[in-house]
Amino acid sequence: MTDALLQNPSSRTFDIRKIVADLGYPSHWNWCWENYKPTVIELSRARGLRRHLEIGAGRDPLFQPGEAAQLGLDITLNDISAHELSLAPSGYGKVVCDIASPQAPDILGRDKYDLVYCRMVMEHVPNVAAMWRNINAILAPGGVALAFFPTLYAAPYVLNSLMPEKLSRFLLETIFPERKQDGGDPKFPAYYNYCFSSEARMMPMLRQAGFSEAVILPFWGYAYFSKFPGVKQVDAAFNRLAERRDWRSVSSFAYVIATK
Ligand SMILES: C[S@@+](CC[C@H](N)C(=O)[O-])C[C@H]1O[C@@H](n2cnc3c(N)ncnc32)[C@H](O)[C@@H]1O
């Protein structure tokens, strides 16, 4: 996969592809969780992107204020929920608003940020095209956006999208008690609008939102079936096959890295 990333060296995405390749990108799901923060740091360092906005940062922002100071970053946190944002540490700018609302660019500031990123937020936004248009509006020219999100049609997300919210919440909290409402990692309703790793599905929407270039990195696998012996092994074998064959329609997560 690393070799594939290095194709197309003529375009400006080459350095983004190279940054991720240098971080050792494999398409296994552990990597996307462990390397989200290193990817943000490396993008920021390589392109000198200092003014950051974390969308849907919630109670657990990516950087602690001390780290931000050490890295020389000016970080603003956003969330639709004033409650979630109030639980985040102080020491950043905080802006409560719906990232997909028509007012968001004026509330957050047009052309104001060099790097905008979010983790596990896109699936909770009903109108993702509007979200990407707004991200484009608030990025400075040459700015970069990174979204990390779960993708369809991985089995757990298909199940989650088909089940009534009450039932999926009950199942999640039963299997993973730490996900109980105010156990520190609450569940939010998910819509999975534009939650795909397929370039054919994502690129037209990103171009319409105003992005000149984008790189989509797919990942396969997850831990959701870890407590179900038998299912776990069969599902893991299927995910390994899908990863080898690059079956985007059943990937589990993706990074989209887009340049304004
Ligand atoms: C699953 S949590 C992820 C929190 C954090 N990004 C993380 O990775 O730990 C989703 C967060 O997105 C926020 N959110 C949902 N829809 C949003 C929207 N339209 N605009 C901004 N934030 C949103 C939720 O309030 C919540 O804090």
The ligand as a Gaussian input file, in Angstrom:
#p B3LYP/6-31G(d) Opt

LIG

0 1
 C      -18.022000      10.558000      18.831000
 S      -17.725000      12.161000      19.440000
 C      -16.021000      12.396000      18.996000
 C      -15.329000      13.385000      19.880000
 C      -13.822000      13.597000      19.567000
 N      -13.655000      14.101000      18.213000
 C      -13.043000      12.322000      19.759000
 O      -12.544000      11.757000      18.784000
 O      -12.924000      11.891000      20.914000
 C      -18.565000      13.192000      18.248000
 C      -18.515000      14.660000      18.597000
 O      -19.001000      15.389000      17.460000
 C      -19.877000      16.401000      17.917000
 N      -20.743000      16.772000      16.797000
 C      -21.764000      16.055000      16.274000
 N      -22.342000      16.708000      15.254000
 C      -21.666000      17.873000      15.118000
 C      -21.805000      18.987000      14.235000
 N      -22.761000      19.018000      13.302000
 N      -20.951000      20.036000      14.384000
 C      -19.984000      20.020000      15.332000
 N      -19.823000      18.987000      16.193000
 C      -20.630000      17.925000      16.093000
 C      -20.582000      15.758000      19.104000
 O      -21.198000      16.696000      19.960000
 C      -19.425000      15.021000      19.757000
 O      -18.722000      15.817000      20.673000

